[in-house]
Amino acid sequence: MIDLHTHTTFSDGEVIPAETARRAQAAGYAAMAFTDHADASNLAHILESISKVARRYSPFAGLDLFSGVEITHVPPGLIGETAELARSLGAELVVVHGETIAEPVEIGTNLAAIEARVDILAHPGLISAVEAELAARNGVFLEITTRRGHSLTNGHVVAMARQTGARLVINNDAHAPGDFVSRELRRRIALGAGLSEEEYLAAEANSREIVGRLLKKG
């Protein structure tokens, strides 16, 4: 299993990066990315700190670790430049906090993230077919999430991905130790969102593909 969307005490997570990694490894995960909530005010601090842990701890932690950010509640007009700044500061993975119906995310966030060609658009809520089609063209992965609240629109995201050819990944959006779900629960959540067994396996393969790219870059 792979989780490309997690949080630590560098944003609103409950545990430090080392424990986050340990909890993921103990739950059976083979790779994970630290993606704390970020905007221009804390990008540099997060990435400088997290990258040290990811690089140094990965050979000893029993799983591959990557440093990234989740650009969160940034005005849509600034998402592109914020993503560029994150990459210039060493982010291996750029996630954007999509238009979940559980929070007042500004309309236009999904489109701005897709136009910026970020890696993953997290919990994109009631994403439109036009946006999903653009995500397919731009190589932006859409997230199916196991997190309460954000998962309410998983079924819609699956339908839009199936209609447009957008590719999916499954993430926990982990904030606490218990958020790293088991393989079987992860599968059931995916199937409950409407994925077929074959589509579920394809989503898991997409996460492996992303990790393969990151390892090759490293």
N, C-alpha and C positions, 0 to 999 in steps of 0.2 A: 504493500500500500504506500501511497504517496500523499502528502498534504502540502499544498503550495500556498496556503493562506493561514497563518498563525500569528498570534499576538503575545507579547511579553510585557514585563513591567516598563518597557520603554514606551508603551502607550497605555492601553487599558487592560492588558493581560494580568493574570494573578501571580505568575511566577517568572523568575529570571530566565534568560535564554538557556542556560545549562540545564535547568530542570525541565523546561519545555522540551528540549531535545531528548532528555532521558525519558520523560513520560511518553513521548512519541515512539521511541525505540522499544520501550516496555510493552506498548500496545500493538507492536508488530509492524510499525512503519519502517520503510527502507530509505526514505528520503523526505525531507521537509524544508520549507523555506520560512524564514522569519520575515513577516510582512507587517510591521507595526504601522498604525495609523500615522499619516504624515502630511504635512503641507510645507511651504517654503521655510517656515520658522524652525522646524526640527529635523529636516531631511539630513543635513550634514551630521548632526549629533547621532541620530539613529544609525546611519550607515557606517560611520566611523567606528562606533562601538560594536554593532552587530557583526560587521565584516571580520573583526578580530576573532570573535567567537566561532563564526562559521568556518573560517580558514583553519584555525588552530584546533578546534574540537572535533571536526569532522573525521579525521583519521582514528580518533580514539572513542568516538561516541556510538559506533555501531550502525551509523546511518549517514547518508550524504546530507550535508547542511548547506543552505544557500542564504545569501543576504538580499533582502528586497524591501519594498515598502508597499503599503496600501494608501494611495492618494485618496484622501477622505474629505468630503464636503468642500473641496476646492471649487470656486466658481468655474463653470464650464469653459469660459473664455481663457482661463489660466491653466487648464489641465495639460495642454500640449507642452507649454514651456516648463511646467512642473515635472512632467515625465522626462523631458530632456535633461533637466537639472538632476533628477534622480539618477539617471544613467551616467551623467558626467561625474557624479559623486561615487560611482561604483556599484549601483544597484544591479544585481544580477537578474532580478525579476521585478517588473513593475505591474502592480495590480491597482485597479481603480475601484473604489467603493461605489457600486452601481446604484440604480434607482429603486432600491428595495422599498416595498410599501410599508415597511416597519419603521421608517425614519423619513423626515422631511428632506430628502435629497433633491437638489434642484433639478428641474426638468432640463434636459440638454446634456446632463452628465454622461449618460450612456453614449450618445453620439460623439461627444468630444473625446471620450476615451477611445472609442473605436477609430476615429479619425487620427488620433495620435499614435495608433498602432501599439497600444500597450500590450502586455503579454496576456493578461486575464482581466475580464470584466466580471467582478464579483457580484453575486446576487443581483442581477440586472432587472428584477421586478417584472413589470409589464412591458418588456422590451418589444418594440414594433418589428414587423416583418422587414421593413426597410433597413432598420438598424442591424437586425440579425443577418441580413443578406450582405451588408457592408462588412460586418464582422467576419463573415466567411471569406470575403474577398481580401480583407486586410490581414487575415491570419490571427485574429484576436479570438481567444478561447472564451466561451461563456461558462459560467460556473453554476453547477448544481451544488447546493449547500446542505449540510446536515444541521445547520444552526437554526434554532427555533426563531420564529418570526421571519427571518430572511427566507426560510424554506417554503413559505406559504405560496410563492409563485413558481416553485420548481416545475410544476406541470406545464405552465405556460411557456417557460423557457425551453423545455423539451420540445413542445409543439412548434415553437418558432425555429428551433435548431433543425428539427426534422424537415420543416417546410423549406428552409433556405440553404441547408447544407453547412450551417455553422457548426463548429466543433465544440464539444463539451469536455469539461473536467469536473471531477468531484472533489470538493474540499470541505473541511470541517469549520473553517473560520474559528479555530480554537482560541479561547480566551482563558480557559481553566483546565486543570489536569484531567477532569473527566470528559472533556470535549473530544478527545481522540477516540472516536467510535471504533468498534470492532469491525473486522472484515465483513461479517455477516450482516450487521446492522447497516453498514455502509451500502452493501448490495441491496438490502431491503428498501432503504430510503430511495435509492436510484430506481428500483423497479416500481416503487410506490409513486414516483414522479411520472411514471409512464414509459420509462425506458424498457425496451426488450432486453433479454439476456445478452443478445449480440451487441446492442447499443451500449449497454453497461460495460461490457468488455472493451468496446472501442473507446469509451471515455477513459477507462483505466490505462489503455494503451497511449492515449493522448498525453496523460501525465508522465508516463515513462519517456515519451518522445521529448517533452520539455526538459526533463532531467538529463536526458542524453545530450541535448544541445548544450546545457549548462556545463556538464562535465567536459564536453569537447572544448568549450571556450576556456575552461579553467586550466 
